Amino acid sequence: MKIKGHRKMKKEVFRIENIPAILWGEASDRIYLAVHSKMSDKYEARGLAEKAAQRGFQTISFDLPEHGDRRDENYPCMVWNGVHDLKVIGDYVFSKWDTVCLYGSSLGAYFSLLAYKDLPLRKCVFLSPVLDMERVIRNMMAGVNISEHDLREKQEIPALMGETLYWDYYCYVRDHPIDKWNVPTSILYGSGDAITEYEVVRGFTKRFNCDLTVLEGSEHWFHTERQLRFLDTWLDKHI
């Protein structure tokens, strides 16, 4: 999903410890750190950056492993690699800006919850966040009728929709639950999200006192004209 953008913006393309990144907008002491969704890239942040710039914020975005300019790297998009890279970006951002806010979409939101739980973020906005990866993996296992024992024995097993299940990935997420999040957070969620069930997102918002907006009839990926218009309006309110 790409947030729509219209205006030409100042942007600097560079690398942070070899991670391709973009710094959007005019100089400011305030910034949004944007973490994109699966199958997207650092340019997903363009529309967000426009809205943030209107409020005096810069935006920094970057490519997750195996995404964007990193597709040919021998560095898979495993959770530990994603968390490592988010920490590298986080260290860079907090060393240079006074006020840091966060935007995360889908898988990017999940990585952020693991990597940034101890950072003094000012606020956070999440679109279709993955909030319980262990449950997601268990659902995928059920979809191909395999057990935890099967996955442990085989170490990796093809699943539905071209995905692959990995035992070490499953162990990591099981051993690193989302148990801390003290950032004022607003979430936009589609009622038809097949990746994160409503009871999961509702439980998360109650546990961590988040603001939740549900768009009826929308799926996990916001892509229709109606969904994108709603997202634009929602971001205007919460950025």
C-alpha positions as CSV (number, residue, x, y, z in Angstrom):
1,M,0.0,0.0,0.0
2,K,1.3,3.4,-1.0
3,I,0.0,6.6,0.6
4,K,-0.8,9.0,-2.1
5,G,1.3,12.0,-2.6
6,H,1.0,15.0,-4.9
7,R,3.6,17.7,-4.2
8,K,7.2,17.7,-5.2
9,M,9.3,17.5,-2.0
10,K,12.9,18.0,-1.1
11,K,14.5,14.7,-0.5
12,E,18.0,13.4,0.1
13,V,18.8,9.8,-0.8
14,F,21.7,8.3,1.2
15,R,22.8,5.4,3.3
16,I,22.9,4.7,7.0
17,E,25.5,2.0,7.7
18,N,24.7,0.7,4.1
19,I,20.9,0.8,4.6
20,P,19.3,2.8,1.8
21,A,17.3,5.7,3.2
22,I,15.6,8.9,2.2
23,L,15.3,12.1,4.2
24,W,12.2,14.0,3.2
25,G,11.5,17.7,3.8
26,E,13.1,20.9,4.9
27,A,15.4,21.0,7.9
28,S,13.7,20.6,11.3
29,D,14.3,19.4,14.8
30,R,11.3,17.2,14.5
31,I,11.0,14.0,12.4
32,Y,8.8,11.0,11.6
33,L,10.6,7.7,11.3
34,A,8.6,5.6,8.7
35,V,8.8,1.8,8.5
36,H,7.2,0.4,5.4
37,S,5.1,-2.7,4.9
38,K,6.1,-6.0,3.3
39,M,6.5,-5.9,-0.5
40,S,7.0,-2.1,-0.4
41,D,10.0,0.2,0.0
42,K,11.3,3.5,1.4
43,Y,9.2,5.4,-1.2
44,E,6.0,4.3,0.5
45,A,6.6,7.2,2.9
46,R,6.1,10.0,0.2
47,G,2.5,10.9,1.1
48,L,3.2,10.7,4.8
49,A,6.2,12.9,4.4
50,E,4.1,15.6,2.6
51,K,1.6,15.6,5.5
52,A,4.4,15.7,8.1
53,A,6.1,18.5,6.3
54,Q,3.0,20.7,6.6
55,R,3.3,20.3,10.3
56,G,7.0,21.1,10.5
57,F,8.3,17.6,10.5
58,Q,10.9,15.9,8.3
59,T,10.5,12.2,7.5
60,I,13.1,9.5,7.2
61,S,12.3,6.2,5.5
62,F,14.5,3.2,4.6
63,D,14.4,-0.2,2.9
64,L,13.8,-3.3,5.0
65,P,16.0,-6.3,4.1
66,E,15.1,-7.8,0.7
67,H,13.1,-4.7,-0.2
68,G,13.7,-1.8,-2.5
69,D,17.4,-1.3,-3.3
70,R,18.2,-4.4,-1.1
71,R,16.5,-7.0,-3.1
72,D,19.7,-8.5,-4.4
73,E,21.5,-8.6,-1.0
74,N,22.2,-11.9,0.7
75,Y,20.5,-10.6,3.8
76,P,17.0,-12.1,4.3
77,C,14.0,-10.3,5.8
78,M,14.1,-12.3,9.0
79,V,12.8,-10.7,12.1
80,W,16.2,-10.4,13.8
81,N,17.6,-8.7,10.7
82,G,14.7,-6.3,10.6
83,V,15.0,-5.5,14.3
84,H,18.7,-5.0,13.9
85,D,18.3,-2.5,11.1
86,L,15.5,-0.6,12.8
87,K,17.8,-0.2,15.8
88,V,20.6,1.2,13.5
89,I,18.1,3.7,12.0
90,G,16.7,4.5,15.4
91,D,20.2,5.3,16.9
92,Y,20.9,7.5,13.9
93,V,17.6,9.4,14.2
94,F,17.7,10.0,17.9
95,S,21.3,11.3,17.7
96,K,20.2,14.1,15.3
97,W,16.6,15.1,16.0
98,D,15.0,16.3,19.2
99,T,11.5,15.1,18.6
100,V,10.9,11.7,17.0
101,C,7.5,10.2,16.0
102,L,6.9,6.9,14.3
103,Y,4.8,5.6,11.4
104,G,4.7,1.8,10.8
105,S,2.7,-0.2,8.3
106,S,1.9,-4.0,8.6
107,L,5.2,-5.9,9.1
108,G,7.0,-2.6,9.6
109,A,4.8,-1.9,12.6
110,Y,5.7,-5.3,14.1
111,F,9.4,-4.8,13.7
112,S,9.0,-1.3,15.3
113,L,7.2,-2.8,18.3
114,L,10.2,-5.0,19.0
115,A,13.0,-2.6,18.1
116,Y,11.6,0.7,19.6
117,K,9.8,-0.3,22.8
118,D,12.5,1.4,24.9
119,L,12.9,4.6,22.9
120,P,11.3,8.0,23.9
121,L,9.0,8.3,20.9
122,R,6.7,11.3,21.0
123,K,3.8,9.6,19.2
124,C,3.1,6.7,16.8
125,V,0.6,5.9,14.0
126,F,0.2,2.4,12.7
127,L,-1.6,1.2,9.6
128,S,-2.8,-2.4,9.6
129,P,-0.2,-3.4,12.2
130,V,0.9,-7.0,12.7
131,L,0.6,-7.3,16.5
132,D,0.9,-11.0,17.3
133,M,3.3,-12.7,14.9
134,E,3.2,-16.0,16.8
135,R,-0.5,-16.1,16.2
136,V,0.0,-15.3,12.5
137,I,2.5,-18.1,12.1
138,R,0.2,-20.5,14.0
139,N,-2.6,-19.6,11.6
140,M,-0.4,-20.2,8.7
141,M,0.6,-23.6,10.1
142,A,-3.0,-24.5,10.5
143,G,-3.6,-23.5,6.9
144,V,-1.3,-26.1,5.6
145,N,-2.1,-28.6,8.4
146,I,1.3,-28.8,10.0
147,S,2.2,-29.0,13.7
148,E,4.9,-27.4,15.7
149,H,6.6,-30.7,15.8
150,D,6.6,-30.9,12.0
151,L,8.1,-27.4,11.7
152,R,10.8,-28.2,14.3
153,E,11.7,-31.4,12.5
154,K,11.8,-29.9,9.0
155,Q,13.1,-26.4,10.0
156,E,11.3,-24.8,7.0
157,I,8.1,-25.6,5.2
158,P,6.3,-23.9,2.3
159,A,3.0,-22.4,3.3
160,L,0.2,-20.6,1.4
161,M,0.5,-17.6,-0.8
162,G,4.2,-18.3,-1.5
163,E,5.2,-17.9,2.1
164,T,7.7,-20.1,3.9
165,L,7.5,-21.1,7.6
166,Y,10.8,-21.2,9.5
167,W,11.4,-22.8,12.8
168,D,14.0,-20.3,14.0
169,Y,11.7,-17.4,13.0
170,Y,8.9,-19.0,15.0
171,C,11.1,-19.5,18.0
172,Y,12.3,-15.9,17.9
173,V,8.8,-14.4,17.8
174,R,7.6,-16.8,20.5
175,D,10.5,-15.8,22.7
176,H,10.0,-12.0,22.1
177,P,6.4,-11.2,22.7
178,I,5.1,-7.6,22.5
179,D,5.1,-6.9,26.3
180,K,5.9,-3.2,26.4
181,W,4.7,-0.2,24.5
182,N,4.3,3.2,26.3
183,V,4.0,5.4,23.2
184,P,0.8,7.3,22.5
185,T,-0.5,5.4,19.5
186,S,-3.2,5.6,16.9
187,I,-4.1,2.6,14.8
188,L,-6.1,2.4,11.5
189,Y,-7.4,-1.1,10.9
190,G,-9.6,-2.7,8.3
191,S,-12.6,-4.8,9.5
192,G,-11.7,-7.5,6.9
193,D,-8.1,-7.8,7.9
194,A,-7.2,-11.5,7.4
195,I,-3.8,-11.2,9.0
196,T,-4.5,-9.6,12.3
197,E,-7.9,-10.6,13.8
198,Y,-10.1,-7.9,15.4
199,E,-9.7,-9.5,18.8
200,V,-6.0,-9.1,18.6
201,V,-6.0,-5.5,17.6
202,R,-8.7,-4.7,20.2
203,G,-6.8,-6.5,22.9
204,F,-3.6,-4.6,22.0
205,T,-5.4,-1.2,22.1
206,K,-6.9,-1.9,25.5
207,R,-3.7,-3.2,26.9
208,F,-1.6,-0.2,25.8
209,N,-4.3,2.4,25.8
210,C,-4.2,3.1,22.0
211,D,-6.7,5.0,19.8
212,L,-8.3,2.6,17.3
213,T,-10.2,3.5,14.1
214,V,-11.8,0.6,12.1
215,L,-12.7,1.0,8.5
216,E,-15.6,-1.3,7.7
217,G,-15.2,-3.4,4.6
218,S,-11.5,-2.8,4.2
219,E,-8.8,-5.6,4.1
220,H,-5.3,-5.6,5.5
221,W,-3.9,-3.8,2.5
222,F,-5.4,-0.4,1.9
223,H,-5.5,0.1,-1.9
224,T,-8.9,1.1,-3.2
225,E,-9.8,4.8,-3.9
226,R,-12.2,4.7,-0.9
227,Q,-9.6,3.2,1.4
228,L,-6.9,5.7,0.4
229,R,-9.2,8.7,0.8
230,F,-10.1,7.4,4.3
231,L,-6.4,6.9,5.1
232,D,-5.6,10.5,3.9
233,T,-8.3,11.9,6.2
234,W,-7.2,9.8,9.1
235,L,-3.6,10.8,8.7
236,D,-4.6,14.5,8.6
237,K,-6.1,13.9,12.0
238,H,-3.4,11.9,13.6
239,I,-0.1,13.1,12.1
